[in-house]
Amino acid sequence: MKSEETTRLLPSNAQKERLKFPLGLVSPTVRPYLELIRFEKPTGTILMFWPFAWGLTMAAYREQLPLDVYAFDLVKCLFSAFIVRSSACTINDIFDRKMDAAQAERCRTRPLASGRISVFAATTYLLVQYAIGIVFFYANLRDLAFAHSLHSFMIYPLLKRCTHWPQAWLGLAMNFGLIASWVAITGSLDSKVIGAGVTSCWGWTMLYDTIYACQDIKDDIKVGVRSTAILWGAWIRPLLVGCGLMFLAFFALAGYLNNQGPAFFVASIGGLAFHLIYQYCTVDLEVPKSCGDNFIGNGRMGAIIWAGLMLDYLHSLGKF
């Protein structure tokens, strides 16, 4: 009954947002649990998936991994990104429930902030996600990848309260998949390739999450949340350009060190450069919708990079 009463109190446009596919297909009792992990908003999972996929494809290219093995591993990467992102959203909302309730409509209609599920229920749900993640990662990667992600995402909500650089920490948490997938295939850690790749992805996360944070600058200042979007102020555009250039340059370096072929440099690096220019020319950092659309666009950009890597990999297998 409580969830139904809360639903009636929500503005009509918030209700429409909540009923994005597939929320309308499940009962009102189940719906808040899907919302808690942002099931209807897959961009976060997509952004976490791409470093997994990039690392996997670069490693497959180097090791001449059979295509059927690669395809199965790619599916495992997708599930890895999903379970890590789901648990990250859950713990973030547990920590931020009071601040979310005091913020703009985008945050205060979340399940915990609106009171549609309890902290106890959310914590139990989180523990189930952790159990699934630990079993899955141990069985498939046999490393500390999931433990790293738990540690990183538990700290992230606290950093927003004490430093303007939570995005810098998030850059480490979001991109551990590149290392995990590379090591799972090669069985070793190439410090040069991995170092360049992780540095590149760190710049990417700084770019898209700073733009994402621009949506809530006024509310964040009001409730005491800190971010690079607030810290950078009038310097935000040139610093975002710097993050984009870091992403581009170090990813090109990672490809060079991995002896990638022409398809990577033409499709991946060329497509990335074009998309970064497009983002810079179209995003309006003072309009929340523009920032949100840009955030979603970064998920699509990841596919461009993967396409070039995939073409190189397929060519190395003699598929064309």
Secondary structure as GFF3:
##gff-version 3
##sequence-region A 1 320
A	DSSP	alpha_helix	2	9	.	.	.	ID=ss1
A	DSSP	alpha_helix	12	18	.	.	.	ID=ss2
A	DSSP	three_ten_helix	23	25	.	.	.	ID=ss3
A	DSSP	alpha_helix	31	36	.	.	.	ID=ss4
A	DSSP	alpha_helix	43	63	.	.	.	ID=ss5
A	DSSP	alpha_helix	67	102	.	.	.	ID=ss6
A	DSSP	alpha_helix	105	108	.	.	.	ID=ss7
A	DSSP	alpha_helix	119	140	.	.	.	ID=ss8
A	DSSP	alpha_helix	145	159	.	.	.	ID=ss9
A	DSSP	alpha_helix	166	173	.	.	.	ID=ss10
A	DSSP	alpha_helix	176	186	.	.	.	ID=ss11
A	DSSP	alpha_helix	191	213	.	.	.	ID=ss12
A	DSSP	three_ten_helix	214	216	.	.	.	ID=ss13
A	DSSP	alpha_helix	217	223	.	.	.	ID=ss14
A	DSSP	alpha_helix	228	232	.	.	.	ID=ss15
A	DSSP	three_ten_helix	233	235	.	.	.	ID=ss16
A	DSSP	alpha_helix	236	257	.	.	.	ID=ss17
A	DSSP	alpha_helix	262	263	.	.	.	ID=ss18
A	DSSP	pi_helix	264	269	.	.	.	ID=ss19
A	DSSP	alpha_helix	270	282	.	.	.	ID=ss20
A	DSSP	alpha_helix	288	316	.	.	.	ID=ss21
###
